[in-house]
């Protein structure tokens, strides 16, 4: 999917949701990593409700992931999702605007040959 998007747009902002993104090293394909986190008890309740699973499976899913402290070490951006949907939306929009500004600036610098394309990771 990512390659298809890149073939149509050379500097898109692509958002990928994956619970084991760091654990599988998948994050290395991307320029930035946004870690969205909440307290374990909140994650647990949301997982039970969203996936309609039993408590044992929910516990094993959460246990299979890196601790939030370890995930945060990889993050370029961090969103605390303890405060609910309205706060989450504000934080996502804030980071999206930063990423959009970054892409525009990078493209202007590349176009004017003020920086080298090799400065950036290949996605």
N, C-alpha and C positions, 0 to 999 in steps of 0.2 A: 504494500500500500504506500509506504513512504517513498519508494523509488518511483511509483506512478505519479505521486504528487510532485516530486522534484523534477520530473520530466516536463511538467506543465508550468511550474513556477520555480525559478531558481533560488528564491529566498523566502520560502513560506515559513509560517510559524505553525509547527505541527505539535499537537498535544497528544501524548500517548498515556493511557492509564494502564498500569500494570503493577500488581501488588509485589511481585518479586523482581522488579526492574533492576535493583542493585544486586540482589543475590545472584541473578543470572548474568550479570555484567552487560545487560542490554543497553544500559544508559550510555555506554561508551560510543554508541552510534550517533549521539545527539550533542549539540553544542552546549546545552544547559539542562540542568535537572532541577525540577521543582518538587520539593517534598511537602506533601500535605499531610498533616498529622493531627491526631487528637488523643486524648487519654485512652488507655487500654480499655477501661470500662465502657467508654463511649463507643469505641471501635467494636467491641464485643456486642453491645446492644444493637448497633446499626447493622452489623453483619447478620445477626439472628433475624432481624426484621426484613432486611433486603433480600437475603437468600433463602429465607424460610428453612433454616437448617437447625439441627439439634445443638445443644450446648457443647457436647463433646467435640463435634466437628468444628464448631466455631473456635473453641479453645485450641484445637490442633492447627487450624489455619493461622491463627495469630501467633502461636508458638513457632511456626515454621519460618516466620519473617525475622529479619534483623531487628534488633532493638531500635527504638527511635533515636537514641543517642548515636548509634553507629550510622544510621541513615543520614542524619543531619550533617555528618562530616563530608558527605558526598554532594550535598545540596548547593546549588548556586542561589536558589531562592527557597524560602521557607514560609509555609502558610499554616498557621495554627487554626485548626478547624473545631475548636471546642465551643465556639460561641454561636453556632447556628448558621443557617443558610444566608441570611442577609450580610453578615460579616464575611462569610466565605466569598460571596459574589464581589464584594468590594475589593478583597485581597486579590482575587483572580484578575479582575479588571486592572488593578494597579500593576500587577506583574505583566500582564499582556501589553499594557501601554509601554512599559519599560522595554520589553522585547521588541515591540514594533519600532520604537525609537532607535534601538540598537541596530536593527536590520536596515532601517533607512539610512542611518549614519554610515554604517559599513558599506552600503551600496554606493553612496556618494563618494566616499573615500576611494573605493575600488575604481569607480568610473573615472575619477580624476587622477588615478594612478598615484595617489598619495600613500597607499599601502599596497602590500603584495597579497594576492589571493592565498598564498601559501601560509599566511599568518593564521588562517582559520582552519579548524578541523573540517574534514570532509564528512558530509552527512550521508 
